[in-house]
Amino acid sequence: MATMVVMYTLRTAGTELHGPIGKWHYSSFAPKKHAFAIAWREAKKRGFDPNGDDVIQIVTDGDPDLARYTKMFFPKAIHTLDVMHVIERLWNAGACLYTAGSKALEQWVEQQKDLLYGGRVTEVIKELRLRRRKLCRSKKNKNRRERLKDHIDYLDERVSMMNYAELIDEDLEIGSGIVEGAVKHIIGKRCDQGGMRWIVERNEAVVQLRCIEVNGDWERFSAFVHDKIRNEQMATCSPIRVQQKSAEPLPDMLEPPGWKEAA
């Protein structure tokens, strides 16, 4: 599973934030911590201090690993749970209470969404707990009760990441749609077609090249590779073959230079 990072800045204009500015993509099949190390390095390049007073927001899908690395690398960042993942949970929870596709289910979900966007996520959780208690403890309802508990626990553990009303007032992000789009364009469009089979290390190289192209760095990358090969040839006085029979290992930078001192 690849990790996708989409980084950009926003410019203040009166009471609004305009952007995205300087959008930058990075994806890797290396461990998730590697992607955060790269994000930390790029944030520093942009002049943001992960431990300072700069406003940094990170939007993720609720993965516990991503939450842990957010606290590790960006301890003062606003960590937001993608609202669409929450709404998907509401639909799944509602399916335990109402008939799939029914008007009652649709109305119930809309009511919970109003609470969600209004900054009243604790009321959503309270509603789910109440409805679960009302389900009789019959063998027929056992599976529905277990699924509801799973959704309740998921939301309850992430309440601090769902302050959507405040984020909307501050003109900040509440969804990760820009990341989902990047995954489809950079990875899915090129690497996830019918009949394709990939070695992870080779897929890594293709995805990295896709990111370089999307970031508009292709000419700079080509010049870098050209100069590197030329310098190596001049140093060794022997031809160098760019094409390789075996793939390079996955990246292993898990802690960028200077991170320990800053953290």
FIMI-647294 format. One record per residue (C-alpha): z, y, x. Coordinates in steps of 0.001 Angstrom, whole numbers, plus 500000, padded with zeros to 6 digits. Layout:
<sites>
+--------+--------+--------+
:      w :      v :      u :
+--------+--------+--------+
:      Z :      Y :      X :
...
+--------+--------+--------+
</sites>
This chain:
<sites>
+--------+--------+--------+
:      w :      v :      u :
+--------+--------+--------+
: 500000 : 500000 : 500000 :
: 498963 : 503346 : 501420 :
: 501114 : 506474 : 501283 :
: 499315 : 509696 : 500362 :
: 500500 : 513174 : 501366 :
: 498940 : 516325 : 499914 :
: 500415 : 519505 : 501374 :
: 499675 : 523094 : 500406 :
: 501356 : 526473 : 500172 :
: 501651 : 528951 : 497302 :
: 501428 : 532733 : 497514 :
: 503757 : 534963 : 495510 :
: 501962 : 537453 : 493254 :
: 504421 : 539346 : 491095 :
: 506328 : 536771 : 489071 :
: 503721 : 534048 : 489592 :
: 502767 : 531679 : 492394 :
: 499081 : 531364 : 493262 :
: 497476 : 528432 : 495017 :
: 496968 : 525843 : 496297 :
: 496327 : 527470 : 499676 :
: 495477 : 525520 : 502812 :
: 495453 : 522161 : 501037 :
: 495771 : 519303 : 503542 :
: 495562 : 515519 : 503026 :
: 497006 : 512627 : 504969 :
: 497128 : 508943 : 504116 :
: 498283 : 505898 : 506038 :
: 499140 : 502230 : 505584 :
: 501957 : 502640 : 508109 :
: 505581 : 502618 : 506846 :
: 506472 : 505363 : 504363 :
: 508741 : 507005 : 506907 :
: 505681 : 507664 : 509070 :
: 504086 : 509777 : 506331 :
: 507246 : 511893 : 506095 :
: 507272 : 512358 : 509863 :
: 503697 : 513650 : 509664 :
: 504610 : 515935 : 506736 :
: 507589 : 517307 : 508712 :
: 505344 : 517996 : 511709 :
: 502731 : 519775 : 509563 :
: 505396 : 521834 : 507777 :
: 506642 : 523044 : 511156 :
: 503081 : 523971 : 512133 :
: 502825 : 526099 : 509003 :
: 505995 : 527937 : 509925 :
: 508284 : 526225 : 507427 :
: 511757 : 525226 : 508592 :
: 512819 : 522039 : 506752 :
: 516442 : 522983 : 507446 :
: 516047 : 526690 : 506708 :
: 515868 : 528799 : 503573 :
: 512136 : 528342 : 502945 :
: 511349 : 527004 : 499470 :
: 509908 : 523517 : 499920 :
: 509147 : 521278 : 496959 :
: 508349 : 517577 : 497169 :
: 506990 : 515752 : 494113 :
: 507113 : 511926 : 494150 :
: 506826 : 509026 : 491726 :
: 510514 : 508079 : 491800 :
: 510277 : 505509 : 494600 :
: 513829 : 505182 : 496079 :
: 512388 : 505031 : 499622 :
: 510638 : 508367 : 499108 :
: 513890 : 509879 : 497827 :
: 515738 : 508637 : 500914 :
: 513151 : 510024 : 503338 :
: 513023 : 513329 : 501455 :
: 516746 : 513794 : 502100 :
: 516286 : 512676 : 505690 :
: 513414 : 514962 : 506683 :
: 513668 : 517775 : 504114 :
: 517363 : 517956 : 503173 :
: 517046 : 521325 : 501386 :
: 513791 : 520613 : 499554 :
: 513463 : 520631 : 495771 :
: 512753 : 516984 : 494992 :
: 510917 : 516551 : 491692 :
: 510085 : 513383 : 489787 :
: 506501 : 513464 : 488520 :
: 506803 : 514220 : 484805 :
: 503988 : 511828 : 483850 :
: 505963 : 508890 : 485263 :
: 508871 : 509925 : 483015 :
: 506634 : 510218 : 479951 :
: 505238 : 506765 : 480680 :
: 508818 : 505505 : 480680 :
: 509404 : 507170 : 477310 :
: 506393 : 505400 : 475801 :
: 507597 : 502054 : 477156 :
: 511120 : 502706 : 475890 :
: 509785 : 503753 : 472496 :
: 507823 : 500506 : 472281 :
: 511186 : 498724 : 472230 :
: 512130 : 500672 : 469090 :
: 508908 : 501158 : 467153 :
: 505690 : 499278 : 466492 :
: 503066 : 499894 : 469187 :
: 500474 : 502422 : 468061 :
: 502524 : 503567 : 465078 :
: 502947 : 507171 : 463945 :
: 506714 : 506769 : 464204 :
: 506428 : 505885 : 467898 :
: 504189 : 508874 : 468582 :
: 506569 : 511259 : 466782 :
: 509600 : 509866 : 468618 :
: 507928 : 510284 : 472021 :
: 506913 : 513864 : 471158 :
: 510528 : 514651 : 470256 :
: 511753 : 513288 : 473589 :
: 509059 : 515207 : 475468 :
: 510246 : 518448 : 473849 :
: 513761 : 517713 : 475103 :
: 512412 : 516780 : 478526 :
: 510395 : 519973 : 479002 :
: 513300 : 521960 : 477602 :
: 515599 : 520833 : 480406 :
: 517645 : 518515 : 478169 :
: 517041 : 515192 : 479890 :
: 520680 : 514140 : 479368 :
: 520020 : 514253 : 475610 :
: 517039 : 511948 : 476088 :
: 519254 : 509462 : 477918 :
: 521944 : 509827 : 475256 :
: 519360 : 509061 : 472556 :
: 518207 : 505929 : 474383 :
: 521778 : 504692 : 474829 :
: 522538 : 505281 : 471153 :
: 519409 : 503460 : 470011 :
: 520181 : 500553 : 472351 :
: 523695 : 500210 : 470940 :
: 522273 : 500087 : 467420 :
: 520038 : 497153 : 468270 :
: 521823 : 494039 : 467056 :
: 522740 : 491573 : 469796 :
: 520485 : 488855 : 468499 :
: 518360 : 486582 : 470629 :
: 515331 : 488346 : 469172 :
: 516443 : 491720 : 470571 :
: 517687 : 490508 : 473958 :
: 514455 : 491372 : 475760 :
: 514229 : 494793 : 474103 :
: 517825 : 495624 : 475039 :
: 517190 : 494626 : 478663 :
: 514035 : 496746 : 478865 :
: 515816 : 499731 : 477351 :
: 518635 : 499385 : 479881 :
: 516087 : 499389 : 482689 :
: 514546 : 502649 : 481407 :
: 517973 : 504224 : 480874 :
: 519125 : 503333 : 484387 :
: 515880 : 504664 : 485873 :
: 516269 : 508051 : 484175 :
: 520037 : 508269 : 484707 :
: 519649 : 507824 : 488471 :
: 517071 : 510656 : 488655 :
: 518528 : 513369 : 486404 :
: 518693 : 515860 : 489285 :
: 514950 : 515436 : 489849 :
: 513975 : 516342 : 486267 :
: 514947 : 520010 : 485904 :
: 511522 : 520749 : 484422 :
: 512531 : 523831 : 482419 :
: 513724 : 525613 : 485578 :
: 510654 : 524539 : 487531 :
: 508334 : 525851 : 484803 :
: 510215 : 529170 : 484760 :
: 509854 : 529404 : 488543 :
: 506125 : 528490 : 488330 :
: 506623 : 525398 : 490486 :
: 505066 : 521934 : 490130 :
: 506293 : 519294 : 487704 :
: 503541 : 516697 : 488237 :
: 501789 : 514861 : 491045 :
: 498315 : 514955 : 489521 :
: 496856 : 516525 : 492653 :
: 498088 : 513506 : 494655 :
: 496785 : 510996 : 492115 :
: 493387 : 512685 : 492295 :
: 493412 : 512515 : 496088 :
: 494228 : 508796 : 496001 :
: 491255 : 508117 : 493732 :
: 488858 : 510292 : 495746 :
: 489911 : 509412 : 499296 :
: 490988 : 505781 : 498941 :
: 489739 : 504414 : 495633 :
: 486221 : 505848 : 495789 :
: 485558 : 504406 : 499248 :
: 487883 : 501439 : 499694 :
: 488638 : 499974 : 496272 :
: 485289 : 498803 : 494943 :
: 484371 : 495400 : 493532 :
: 484120 : 492628 : 496110 :
: 485658 : 494671 : 498941 :
: 488058 : 492922 : 501324 :
: 489880 : 494883 : 503996 :
: 491972 : 494237 : 507084 :
: 494741 : 496832 : 506787 :
: 494181 : 498218 : 510293 :
: 490454 : 498727 : 509668 :
: 491128 : 500273 : 506271 :
: 493532 : 502631 : 508040 :
: 490702 : 503920 : 510239 :
: 488405 : 504495 : 507240 :
: 491100 : 506317 : 505264 :
: 491959 : 508514 : 508250 :
: 488302 : 509470 : 508629 :
: 488109 : 510244 : 504919 :
: 491102 : 512578 : 505242 :
: 489534 : 514317 : 508244 :
: 486359 : 514916 : 506238 :
: 488157 : 516150 : 503109 :
: 490311 : 518485 : 505223 :
: 487177 : 520081 : 506652 :
: 488039 : 518994 : 510211 :
: 484996 : 516813 : 510877 :
: 483314 : 519112 : 513402 :
: 486563 : 519692 : 515272 :
: 487275 : 515953 : 515271 :
: 483770 : 515157 : 516579 :
: 484193 : 517696 : 519381 :
: 487587 : 516214 : 520268 :
: 486186 : 512658 : 520450 :
: 483163 : 513835 : 522470 :
: 485310 : 515683 : 525014 :
: 487790 : 512816 : 525272 :
: 485073 : 510236 : 525983 :
: 483293 : 512531 : 528437 :
: 486498 : 513189 : 530384 :
: 487295 : 509467 : 530526 :
: 483799 : 508674 : 531763 :
: 484024 : 511337 : 534439 :
: 487418 : 510048 : 535549 :
: 486375 : 506387 : 535746 :
: 482658 : 506817 : 536538 :
: 481904 : 504002 : 534083 :
: 480413 : 503842 : 530582 :
: 482857 : 503677 : 527681 :
: 482087 : 501792 : 524492 :
: 483296 : 503618 : 521393 :
: 482874 : 500630 : 519089 :
: 485674 : 498068 : 519339 :
: 485864 : 494403 : 518426 :
: 489511 : 494595 : 517344 :
: 491206 : 497212 : 515173 :
: 493816 : 499582 : 516550 :
: 497406 : 498962 : 515364 :
: 498863 : 501105 : 512605 :
: 500482 : 504410 : 513635 :
: 504074 : 504058 : 514824 :
: 505325 : 507660 : 514925 :
: 508421 : 507487 : 512725 :
: 510236 : 510472 : 514211 :
: 508223 : 513536 : 515293 :
: 509133 : 515360 : 518508 :
: 512073 : 517682 : 517922 :
: 513120 : 516111 : 514640 :
: 516473 : 514722 : 515778 :
: 517520 : 518060 : 517228 :
: 516547 : 519872 : 514027 :
: 517986 : 517348 : 511570 :
+--------+--------+--------+
</sites>
